[in-house]
Amino acid sequence: MVDLAVDIGGLRLANPVMPASGTFSDGLARVIDFNRLGAFVIKTVTRELRAGNPTPRVAETAGGMLNSIGIPSKGIDYFFDETLPFYKRFKPPLVVSISAPTADGFASLATELGVSGVAAIEANISCPNLEEDGRAFAMTPHATASVVARLRAATKLPLWVKLTPNTGDIADVARAAEANGADAVVVANTILAMSIDVATFRPRLGSVTGGLSGPAVKPVILRQVYQCARAVKIDIVGCGGIATGADAVEYMLAGASAVQIGTATFIHPTALIRVIDEIEEFCNHRGFSRISALTGALMRAGVDETDLEWRQEAGE
């Protein structure tokens, strides 16, 4: 029997697999057993009602998909009236993703979410920051430090901070999140990208650019997880292109303690459960009695930056 339990930023999970925010809905309860998940991470909640971006919002690409959903939201009141009561029926802890255009807005939401049934907050700081000319908070260590400090002062709940892969040095941003009170970082959101329809000479997304997700991004985000794991001591949740148990194991070997799955669920609604089963099968096959032993095993095996650079130069 494999012990699949993990501790993520102050929260105990029965296993390390959970949905990525915005890729999961209550309707999936008709397809999978919700009580088998490590945690719920719900669609991002904002204070106000949000319509989202213009259509089309999704476009398929080789090895993934583009989306420009724009965080449509029914608002904080709908969360309390409808969303929270629904998820309280199940065993996995509820992680509430939040977004706001200012640091004070984030803090205000976090304060209100300190209620029964909310186990942790995931701050989506990949969203535009009105105080930094619309640049995402997570683009710079300075903006990250500011918003995370405000969040930490506003809540005693475990605080997970979702980073953007579009910054120049994600490890520095992770350090800023850790230094200002984050209990874990989620690495990472989607990669900024675009696609053009050559038949119409028009972008395939209504907002021109969007976020790339799916298998195509996995090597990039996996590298960023590895860099963050070397930079911080807080827990890391890997998110990007995970579709199989082997994908999840890669992320854990690179330093993640848990994983989030998104695009794979759109293709196979039972992907979350399959990944849990495949991780357990891997551990049984390789003789691991605890899944937590996988986290950071790449670094414990003696691979360092010098070794990686040598291998790259040698063409391996």
Residue pairs with C-beta under 8 A, 6 or more apart in sequence:
1 289
2 280
2 283
2 284
2 288
2 289
2 290
2 291
3 289
3 290
3 291
3 292
4 14
4 15
4 16
4 38
4 276
4 279
4 280
4 291
5 12
5 13
5 14
5 15
5 291
5 292
6 12
6 13
6 15
6 16
6 38
6 257
6 258
6 291
6 292
6 295
7 13
7 235
7 257
7 292
8 16
8 39
8 158
8 160
8 184
8 235
8 237
8 257
8 258
9 120
9 158
9 159
9 160
9 182
9 183
9 184
9 234
9 235
10 120
10 158
10 183
10 184
11 39
11 93
11 95
11 119
11 120
11 158
12 93
13 38
13 39
13 92
13 93
13 258
14 38
14 91
14 92
15 36
15 37
15 38
15 276
15 279
15 291
16 38
16 248
16 252
16 257
16 258
16 259
16 279
16 291
17 37
17 38
17 248
17 258
17 259
17 261
17 272
17 275
17 276
17 279
18 37
18 38
18 39
18 40
18 41
18 92
18 95
18 237
18 258
18 259
18 260
18 261
18 272
19 37
19 40
19 41
19 260
19 261
19 262
19 265
19 272
20 41
20 239
20 260
20 261
20 262
21 41
21 42
21 43
21 44
21 97
21 122
21 124
21 162
21 260
22 43
22 44
22 69
22 71
22 97
22 262
23 261
23 262
23 263
23 265
23 266
24 40
24 41
24 42
24 43
24 265
25 43
26 86
26 87
28 34
28 265
28 269
31 269
31 270
32 269
32 270
32 272
32 273
33 273
34 40
34 90
34 92
35 90
35 91
35 92
36 273
36 276
37 92
37 272
37 276
38 92
38 258
38 276
39 92
39 93
39 94
39 95
39 119
39 120
40 87
40 90
40 92
40 93
40 94
40 95
41 95
41 97
41 122
41 260
42 83
42 87
42 94
42 95
42 96
42 97
43 73
43 97
44 71
44 73
44 97
44 98
44 99
44 124
45 73
45 75
45 76
45 79
45 83
45 96
45 97
45 98
45 99
45 109
46 71
46 73
46 75
46 76
46 98
46 99
46 100
46 109
47 75
47 76
47 100
47 105
47 108
47 109
48 73
48 75
49 73
49 74
49 75
50 70
50 71
50 72
50 73
50 75
51 70
51 72
52 69
52 70
52 71
52 72
53 68
53 69
53 70
53 206
53 207
54 206
54 207
55 206
56 204
56 205
56 206
57 67
57 68
57 69
57 70
57 205
57 206
57 210
58 65
58 66
58 67
58 68
58 69
58 205
59 65
59 66
59 67
59 195
59 204
59 205
59 210
60 66
61 193
61 195
61 212
61 214
61 216
62 216
63 214
63 215
63 216
64 212
64 213
64 214
64 215
64 216
64 217
64 241
64 263
65 212
65 213
65 214
65 263
65 266
66 193
66 194
66 195
66 204
66 205
66 210
66 211
66 212
67 190
67 205
67 210
67 211
67 213
68 205
68 206
68 207
68 209
68 210
68 211
70 207
71 99
71 124
71 127
73 99
74 82
76 109
76 112
79 96
80 115
84 94
84 115
84 117
84 118
87 94
87 117
88 94
88 116
88 117
93 119
93 120
94 117
94 118
94 119
94 120
95 119
95 120
95 121
95 122
95 160
96 113
96 118
96 120
96 121
96 122
97 121
97 122
97 123
97 124
97 162
98 106
98 109
98 110
98 113
98 121
98 122
98 123
98 124
99 106
99 124
99 127
100 106
100 108
100 109
100 127
101 127
101 128
101 129
101 130
102 129
102 130
102 131
103 129
103 131
103 137
103 146
103 147
103 150
103 151
104 150
106 123
106 125
106 147
106 150
106 151
106 154
107 150
107 151
107 153
107 154
108 154
110 121
110 123
110 151
110 154
110 155
110 157
110 159
111 154
111 155
113 121
113 155
113 157
114 155
114 156
114 157
118 157
119 157
119 158
120 157
120 158
120 159
120 160
120 183
121 151
121 155
121 157
121 158
121 159
121 160
122 160
122 161
122 162
122 186
123 147
123 148
123 151
123 159
123 160
123 161
123 162
124 162
124 189
125 136
125 137
125 138
125 143
125 144
125 147
125 148
125 161
125 162
125 163
125 164
126 136
126 137
126 138
126 162
126 163
126 164
126 166
126 188
126 189
127 136
127 137
128 134
128 135
128 136
129 135
129 136
129 137
129 143
129 147
131 143
132 139
132 140
132 143
135 143
136 143
136 164
136 166
137 143
137 144
137 146
137 147
138 144
138 161
138 162
138 163
138 164
138 167
138 173
138 189
139 164
139 166
139 167
139 173
140 167
140 173
141 172
141 173
141 175
141 176
142 176
144 161
144 163
144 173
144 176
144 177
144 180
145 176
145 177
145 179
145 180
148 159
148 161
148 176
148 177
148 180
148 181
148 182
149 180
149 181
151 159
151 161
151 181
152 159
152 180
152 181
152 182
153 181
158 183
158 184
159 181
159 182
159 183
159 184
160 182
160 183
160 184
160 185
160 186
160 237
161 177
161 182
161 184
161 185
161 186
162 185
162 186
162 188
162 189
162 239
163 170
163 173
163 174
163 177
163 185
163 186
163 187
163 188
163 189
163 228
164 170
164 188
164 189
165 187
165 188
165 189
165 190
165 191
165 217
165 220
165 221
165 224
165 240
166 191
166 192
167 173
170 187
170 188
170 224
170 227
170 228
171 227
171 228
171 230
171 231
171 232
172 231
174 185
174 187
174 228
174 231
174 232
174 236
175 231
175 232
177 185
177 232
177 234
178 185
178 232
178 233
178 234
182 234
183 234
183 235
184 234
184 235
184 236
184 237
184 257
185 228
185 232
185 234
185 235
185 236
185 237
186 236
186 237
186 239
186 260
187 221
187 224
187 225
187 228
187 236
187 237
187 238
187 239
187 240
187 256
188 221
188 224
188 239
188 240
189 211
189 239
190 210
190 211
190 212
190 213
190 217
191 211
191 212
191 213
191 217
191 220
192 209
192 210
192 211
192 212
193 209
193 210
193 211
193 212
194 203
194 204
194 205
194 208
194 209
194 210
195 203
195 204
195 205
196 202
196 203
196 204
197 203
197 204
203 209
213 240
213 241
213 262
213 263
214 241
214 263
214 264
215 241
215 243
215 263
216 241
217 240
217 241
218 240
218 241
218 242
218 247
218 250
220 240
221 238
221 239
221 240
221 241
222 238
222 240
222 250
222 251
222 254
223 254
225 236
225 238
225 251
225 254
225 255
225 256
226 254
226 255
226 298
228 236
228 255
229 236
229 254
229 255
229 256
229 296
229 299
230 255
230 299
235 257
235 258
236 255
236 256
236 257
237 256
237 257
237 258
237 259
237 260
238 248
238 251
238 252
238 254
238 256
238 258
238 259
238 260
239 259
239 260
239 261
239 262
241 247
241 263
242 248
242 251
242 259
242 260
242 261
242 264
242 275
243 261
243 263
243 264
243 267
243 268
243 271
243 275
244 274
244 275
244 278
245 274
245 275
245 276
245 277
245 278
245 279
245 280
245 281
245 282
246 278
246 282
247 259
247 275
248 259
248 275
248 278
248 279
249 279
249 282
249 294
251 259
252 259
252 291
252 294
252 295
252 297
253 294
253 295
253 296
253 297
253 298
254 296
254 298
255 295
255 296
255 298
255 299
256 295
257 292
257 295
259 275
261 271
261 272
261 275
264 271
264 275
265 271
265 272
268 274
279 291
280 291
282 288
283 289
283 291
283 294
288 294
